[in-house]
Amino acid sequence: MSSYREILDWFALHREASHSELERLIATADPERLDYAMGLAREVAVQNYGHGVFVRGLVEVSNRCVGGCYYCGLRTENRNINRYALSEEEIVEACKGGYELGLRSVVLQGGEVYDMSQKVASVVGNIKSLMPDVAVTLSLGEQDAEVYELWRKAGADRYLLRHETATKGHYARLHPERMRYDNRQRCLANLKTLGYQVGAGFMVGSPFQGTEELAHEIEYLLGLQPPMVGIGPYIPQCDTPFANQKRGSVERTLLMVSLVRMALPKALIPSTTALASSDAQGMTRGVLAGANVVMPNITPHKYRADYAIYDGKKSSGTEAGEGLRQLQAELGAIGYEAVLTRGDHLDFMKR
């Protein structure tokens, strides 16, 4: 039988492993094995992107949502939340603020609603008109193909739609019946057809998840080949059905970031806010595990606390636009540089 390191070395080089081998790689995140995996992943990331980490400005445009995800504080059944929706002017002004900081990439993220298609198209058009060198990413859930097309024509470059789990049965245990795994997959296919740089992603340590499900995540991503992948630890939210579930492991999250980096060498992988909210050094540990994107929050301050997707969500320090200098210093301390350009996937840079 091959040793753990032999399997990992082969996977890093060839991106091939059996399901049982993937489960073996994932089963333990002891310090020695984790350090080795992170080291391999760093080498892969540096080979493709050097020591640069792309910085995106995150604007949480609305916490309204029709979804009922059992793990998310924005779920429509939650009555203990102050709902908000930024005006077009507020969104554009937030993006202007990021631009003045030097950012050339913004992410407009919000809950899933079906009455804002024209508003989003107008906002994207305004951003592109005022700041044509800015890349616009949207993360607004499942929508009809016609809506995705409208936003794409308005100028949106990227779309983040986490698949949440690659296992259909597991998906059903995390969502109410009205939310279907097959529809999520259709949306991802539509986004890819429309020419978006598509982002998928999943939680580590979500309820009912084991090593088998995590191995499926790697296999799924190898098939999907998304330009972007978001990976963060599961963190409970006090007003959800999963409020009392156990938090996801930071160490296993770092291991999964490393394995996904090996599986998708060119992918744009953020060191997520969930990781930073779970560990004081989470942002830099994510980078050292192979991540190459960070997304500091540039939402107007008065709204940030209400975007309560999980408990203890961080929106200050290196997780905020006003903490950009601190972010740059912390990345510099580990030998990396904050890159404020568009930060496209390598395959899209050639177009």
Buried (B, 14 or more C-beta within 10 A) or exposed (E): EEEBEEBBBBBBEEBEBEEEBBBBBBBBBEEEBBEBBBBBBBEBBBEBBEBBBBBBBBBBBBBBBBBBBBBBBBBBEBEEBEBBBBEEEBBBBBBBBBBEBEBBBBBBBBBBBEEBBEBBBBBBBBBBEEBEEBBBBBBBBBBEBEBBBBBBEBBBBBBBBBBBBBBEEBBBEBBBEEBBBEEBBEBBEBBBEBEBBBBBBBBBBBBBBEBBBBBBBBBBBBEBBBBBBBBBBBBBBEBBBBEEBEBBBBBBBBBBBBBBBBBBBBBBBBBBBBBBBBBEEBBBBBBBBBBBBBBBBBBBEEBBEBBBBBBEBBBEBBBBBBBBEBBBEBBEEBEBEBBBBBBBBEEBEEE
